[in-house]
Amino acid sequence: MAGLMAGFGNFTHAVVRGIPVSLAKEALRGKESEVDVAKARREHEAYVEVLRMRLGLEVVELPADESLPDCVFVEDAAVVCGDTALITRPGAESRRKEAMKCALKELDLNIVEMTDETATLDGGDVLFTGREFFVGLSKRTNQRGAEILADAFKDYAVSTVPVLEGLHLKSFCSMGGPGLIVIGSSEPAQKALKVWNLDHRYDKLTVPDDLAANCIYMNLPNKGHVLLHCTADEFPESVKVLHSLLHMFTLPTPTLNIFATTYCPKLIASFSPHSSVFCSSGNQEKPWLQLHPLPFTQMY
């Protein structure tokens, strides 16, 4: 297992997509959420700036599509690991036109498509640890989707985790670094943790707020370990916990003004046999310009 961790977090590319005006009224989100499109676009631009200029990633920007309100959430459309990209079949039928196939083909990835009409899989339900995959069985992802992912990435074990509440598995957890799972303290998150048979394979870091558990870990050339996470203005107690990771470099990024769910770039690692590829949360605005003596982030 240790060998498979060697390339974890070594990302080189990020794929993002613009924010359509239709997001404000038609996107799939919580009832309590409202979207300020102008603000969301400013935050999106700032986030892309961080990915490109501060972190040195090659950013592929796809245009917004007004007919696809949720298209900004590119994480759900594909799962990438090593040199293989699995084009998913999202659980929400309205999202199945959000193909990333062309963009990923241009990155010379081997494309695998989910053609089984009984299968559903959202990237937000897929957590890659560098050793194995965990797939959340949720309203958006079913057992058949998990089986197809296992077939696409045969070098890694795949286990399922029931997501009894919330949208996705990564609505309340993400990888905070090699062997470290960051998880929220809500009842749904803790219930999932209890049935999640992690044994002693991983360290767990619990934060007070589920949204704050949605962060991105990276291990980048000349920058070391980087953790992209929420700001202290948003979740002060959770940020205190994240800053306990003193061996890392943290980059605070305000939560995208869209709503209480993840906005993620699709991140791509260098294409070596053991490099990981994929995304956790990503959120953005001015406070992220602060750099703290900690380290994490995630991409391709």
C-alpha positions in Angstrom: 0.0 0.0 0.0 2.8 2.4 0.8 4.0 2.5 -2.7 0.6 3.5 -4.0 0.7 6.6 -1.8 3.9 7.9 -3.5 2.2 10.2 -6.0 -0.8 11.2 -3.9 -1.6 14.9 -4.3 0.9 15.5 -7.1 -1.4 17.5 -9.3 -0.4 19.3 -12.6 -3.8 20.3 -14.1 -7.1 21.7 -13.1 -10.3 21.7 -15.2 -12.9 24.4 -14.3 -16.1 25.6 -15.9 -17.7 29.0 -16.0 -20.8 30.0 -14.0 -24.0 30.3 -16.0 -26.7 32.9 -15.1 -29.1 30.0 -15.0 -27.4 28.7 -11.9 -29.2 31.3 -9.7 -32.7 29.9 -10.4 -32.4 26.4 -11.9 -29.4 24.7 -10.2 -30.0 21.8 -7.9 -29.4 23.1 -4.3 -30.7 23.5 -0.8 -33.9 25.4 -0.3 -32.2 27.9 2.0 -29.6 28.9 -0.6 -29.6 31.9 -2.8 -27.1 32.6 -5.5 -25.5 36.0 -6.3 -24.2 35.2 -9.7 -22.0 38.3 -10.0 -20.3 37.6 -6.7 -20.0 33.9 -7.5 -18.2 34.8 -10.8 -15.8 37.1 -9.0 -15.0 34.3 -6.5 -14.6 31.9 -9.4 -12.1 34.2 -11.1 -10.2 34.6 -7.9 -10.1 30.9 -7.3 -8.8 30.2 -10.8 -6.1 32.8 -10.2 -5.0 30.9 -7.1 -4.9 27.6 -9.0 -2.9 29.1 -11.9 -0.7 31.8 -10.3 -0.3 30.8 -6.7 -0.2 27.0 -7.1 1.3 26.8 -10.6 -1.3 24.5 -12.1 -2.2 24.4 -15.7 -5.8 25.4 -15.7 -8.2 24.3 -18.5 -11.2 26.7 -18.5 -14.5 25.4 -20.1 -17.2 27.9 -21.0 -20.5 28.1 -19.0 -23.5 26.4 -20.6 -26.8 28.2 -19.8 -28.7 25.0 -20.6 -26.8 23.2 -17.8 -27.2 25.2 -14.6 -25.0 22.9 -12.5 -22.2 22.7 -15.0 -19.8 24.6 -12.8 -19.6 21.5 -10.5 -17.2 19.7 -12.7 -16.2 17.2 -10.1 -19.3 15.1 -10.6 -18.8 14.6 -14.3 -15.6 12.5 -14.2 -13.3 10.5 -11.9 -9.6 10.6 -12.9 -6.8 8.5 -11.5 -3.4 7.9 -13.1 -3.9 8.0 -16.9 -7.5 6.9 -16.9 -10.6 9.1 -16.8 -14.0 7.6 -16.1 -16.8 9.7 -17.5 -19.6 9.3 -15.0 -23.4 9.0 -15.3 -24.7 11.5 -12.8 -27.6 10.6 -10.6 -29.6 13.7 -11.6 -30.7 13.2 -15.2 -30.5 16.9 -15.9 -26.7 16.7 -15.5 -25.9 13.9 -17.9 -25.1 16.3 -20.8 -22.2 17.8 -18.9 -19.7 15.7 -20.7 -16.0 16.4 -20.0 -14.9 13.8 -22.5 -13.3 16.3 -25.0 -11.4 18.3 -22.4 -10.0 15.1 -20.8 -9.1 13.6 -24.2 -7.0 16.7 -24.9 -5.0 15.9 -21.8 -4.1 12.5 -23.4 -6.1 10.5 -20.8 -7.6 7.1 -21.5 -11.3 7.6 -21.6 -13.8 5.1 -20.1 -17.5 5.8 -20.4 -20.3 4.5 -18.2 -22.9 3.2 -20.7 -24.9 1.0 -18.3 -28.3 2.8 -18.0 -28.9 1.2 -14.6 -25.7 2.8 -13.1 -25.4 6.2 -11.5 -22.2 7.8 -10.2 -21.4 11.4 -9.1 -17.8 12.3 -8.6 -18.8 14.0 -5.3 -19.4 10.5 -4.0 -15.9 9.3 -4.8 -13.1 9.7 -2.3 -9.7 8.5 -3.4 -7.2 8.1 -0.6 -4.1 7.3 -2.6 -4.5 3.6 -1.5 -8.1 2.9 -2.4 -11.5 4.3 -3.4 -14.5 4.9 -1.1 -17.8 5.4 -2.9 -20.8 6.9 -1.2 -24.1 5.2 -1.9 -26.4 8.1 -2.0 -29.3 9.6 -3.8 -27.0 10.2 -6.7 -24.8 7.1 -6.7 -25.8 3.4 -6.7 -24.1 0.1 -6.3 -23.8 -0.5 -10.0 -22.0 2.8 -10.4 -19.5 1.7 -7.7 -19.0 -1.6 -9.5 -18.2 0.2 -12.8 -15.7 2.4 -11.0 -14.0 -0.7 -9.6 -13.7 -2.2 -13.0 -12.2 1.0 -14.4 -9.5 1.3 -11.7 -8.6 -2.4 -11.1 -5.3 -1.5 -9.3 -7.2 -0.1 -6.3 -9.7 -1.6 -3.9 -13.2 -0.1 -3.9 -15.4 0.0 -0.8 -18.9 1.5 -0.4 -20.1 3.8 2.3 -23.8 4.5 2.9 -24.7 8.2 2.7 -28.0 8.3 4.6 -28.3 12.1 4.6 -26.9 14.9 2.5 -26.1 15.0 -1.2 -22.7 13.3 -1.4 -20.1 11.5 0.6 -17.7 14.5 0.2 -20.4 16.8 1.5 -18.9 16.0 4.9 -15.5 14.6 4.4 -12.3 14.8 2.2 -8.6 13.9 2.3 -6.6 16.3 4.4 -3.3 14.6 3.4 -1.8 11.2 2.9 -3.6 8.8 5.3 -5.7 11.6 6.9 -9.4 11.9 6.5 -11.0 15.2 7.5 -14.7 14.7 8.5 -17.5 16.9 9.9 -19.0 16.5 13.3 -22.7 16.4 12.2 -24.8 13.4 13.1 -24.9 12.2 9.4 -21.1 12.5 9.1 -20.5 10.6 12.4 -23.1 7.9 11.5 -21.2 7.4 8.2 -17.9 7.2 10.1 -19.2 4.5 12.5 -20.2 2.2 9.6 -17.2 3.1 7.6 -14.8 0.3 8.4 -11.5 2.3 8.4 -9.9 0.3 11.2 -6.4 1.8 11.8 -5.6 2.5 8.2 -6.3 6.2 8.4 -6.0 9.1 10.9 -9.2 11.1 11.4 -9.5 14.8 12.0 -12.9 16.0 13.0 -13.9 19.6 12.4 -17.1 21.2 13.9 -18.5 22.2 10.5 -19.3 19.7 7.7 -18.6 22.3 5.0 -15.1 23.0 6.5 -14.3 19.3 6.0 -14.5 19.9 2.3 -10.9 20.8 1.5 -8.3 20.0 -1.1 -4.9 18.5 -0.4 -2.0 18.8 -2.8 1.7 18.0 -2.8 3.2 20.4 -5.3 6.8 20.8 -6.7 8.6 23.7 -4.9 5.6 24.3 -2.7 5.3 21.1 -0.7 2.1 20.1 1.1 -0.8 22.5 0.6 -4.3 22.5 2.0 -6.9 24.6 0.3 -9.7 25.2 2.8 -12.4 27.6 4.1 -11.6 30.9 5.8 -11.7 31.7 9.5 -14.4 34.3 8.8 -16.7 31.5 7.6 -15.9 28.7 10.1 -13.5 30.0 12.8 -13.5 26.9 15.0 -13.0 24.5 12.1 -10.1 26.5 10.8 -8.4 26.3 14.2 -8.6 22.6 14.0 -7.2 22.6 10.4 -4.3 24.8 11.5 -3.3 22.1 14.0 -1.7 20.5 10.9 1.4 22.6 11.5 3.5 20.5 9.1 1.4 21.8 6.2 0.9 25.0 4.4 -2.7 26.2 4.3 -4.4 28.4 1.8 -7.7 29.8 3.0 -10.4 30.2 0.3 -13.9 31.5 1.1 -16.7 29.2 0.2 -18.1 29.9 -3.2 -21.2 32.0 -2.9 -23.3 29.4 -4.7 -24.6 27.3 -1.8 -23.8 24.8 0.9 -22.2 22.2 -1.3 -18.9 21.8 -3.0 -17.6 23.7 -6.0 -14.7 21.7 -7.3 -12.2 21.9 -10.1 -11.4 18.6 -11.7 -7.8 18.1 -10.7 -5.4 16.0 -12.6 -2.1 14.5 -11.4 1.1 13.9 -13.3 0.3 10.8 -15.4 2.4 8.2 -13.5 1.1 4.8 -12.6 0.6 5.7 -9.0 -0.5 9.3 -9.1 -4.0 10.2 -8.0 -6.3 12.4 -9.7 -9.4 14.0 -8.5 -11.1 16.6 -6.6 -12.4 17.7 -3.3 -13.9 20.9 -2.5 -12.7 24.2 -3.8 -14.0 27.6 -2.9 -12.8 31.1 -3.5 -12.6 34.8 -2.8 -10.3 37.5 -1.3 -9.3 36.0 2.1 -7.7 33.1 0.3 -4.8 35.3 -0.5 -3.5 34.7 3.1 -0.9 31.9 3.3 -0.4 30.0 6.5 2.4 27.7 7.6 0.6 24.5 6.7 0.2 22.5 3.3 -2.5 20.9 1.1 -4.6 20.9 -2.2 -5.8 18.5 -5.0 -5.8 18.3 -8.8 -4.8 16.3 -11.8 
